[in-house]
Amino acid sequence: MKIAMIDPSLFTPRYDDGLCESIAARGHDVTLLGRPMRETDAIVPKRYRYVPRFFSLGERLRPLLGEGKAGQAAKGIDYLIDARLGSLKSLDGDVVHFQWLPFARADSALLRRLRGKVPLVHTVHNANPYHGDRCASAKDYQALLAQFDTLIVHGEPTLEALLAQGHDRSRIHIVPHPPMRLREATRADLEAVPRSGLPRILFFGTIRPYKGLDLLVQACLTLWRDGHEFELAIAGKPFMPVEAFLGAIRGGGFGERLITDLSFLTEPRLDAHLRAADILVFPYRAIDSSGAFLSALRYGAAMVTSDAGMFGDLPDGVASRFPAGNAEALTVALRQLVADGNRRQEAGAAALTHVVSLDGWDKAAEQTEAAYLDAIERFKARMAAA
């Protein structure tokens, strides 16, 4: 089969890379289409092609306009014009597979143009679009989902959400998210993230409201005031105000125990932070699946998560779980790990055991191929009925 994989903004390049390479290894002709590559992008296509198809103008203007409202507006206009008028030549094939839909108005126009030409597949990474912190409404997203022949989800939480929204079970395929391996840290990255003698808690990734950084800061302040010795590292680019959280830590007299790296993290820099951490915390208020969690399992750190989405389905012992949104319960979970080095080691070993048990990219490619075949049959039936 000839597959066009679409991730216009490269929201999940590491996932795209792993899936494209594995599908290509099964003998298929795969092209990943996204924005122009940046110096910070880490993927190196193997077996498949990469085409910088989207946001060409928006990326050229990015150094001038930045990542704020002006830059986002330029990218939105660029994408909308392209979706309505741009050539579809590079989007041909036996299947077009969308990983992300970044701008509902433009996505709708593009899908309408493609719907009569090719089978359409979409991976629903999260049933709640952008976790509610982007302008796209759930209603807009549902309208987009209806245009696809086949949908892919990573697990039961997303499946159940789609069924509750009225989607047909027969066109939804479950393809579990495999663990991912980041590019290794350079010597400079390792030197920039030195270790100390204290246990280190790490919160990493883009910082958004649903991820619960406020809960973690509240829990850490409680533990520090109770006399516990540890560090908190916050590493990732904020997409929300974080000054109040950092100010509360510094104002409380614990600034020397705070490590911040508040910028876009390259994979090697993130690898350095993960190597230096003893406890990894995912205090998310809501989530379907988490590539960040799956990337972090192999580091052998103790894992602390809420019970939202995929976290609620983890086997016992893989992570210390607490009710989503409950800062007091998070404090209890962290206290046990901060105070007991043996418990941290046991929890890290459980995480390593779990990651070995998970299906890899070969299985994901096989399951995705089955979804493609289903989409092709549904497309043929749809065209015959038109």
ABEGO torsion letter per residue (X at the ends): XBBBBBBAAGABAAAAAAAAAAAAAAGBBBBBBBBBBBAABABBBBGBBBBBABGAAAAAAAAAAEABAAAAAAAAAAAAAAAAABBAAAABEABBBBABBABAAAAAAAAAAAAAABBBBBBBABABBGGGABABBAAAAAAAAAABABBBBABAAAAAAAAAAGBBAAABBBBBBBBBBBBBBBAAAAAABBBBABBBBBBBEBBBAAAGAAAAAAAAAAAAAAGBBBBBBBBEBBABBAAAAAAAAAAAGAAAABBBBBBBBBAAAAAAAAAABABBBBABABBABBAAAAAAAAAGBBBBBBABEAAAABBBGABBBBBBGBAAAAAAAAAAAAABAAAAAAAAAAAAAAAAABBBAAAAAAAAAAAAAAAAAAAAAAAAAX
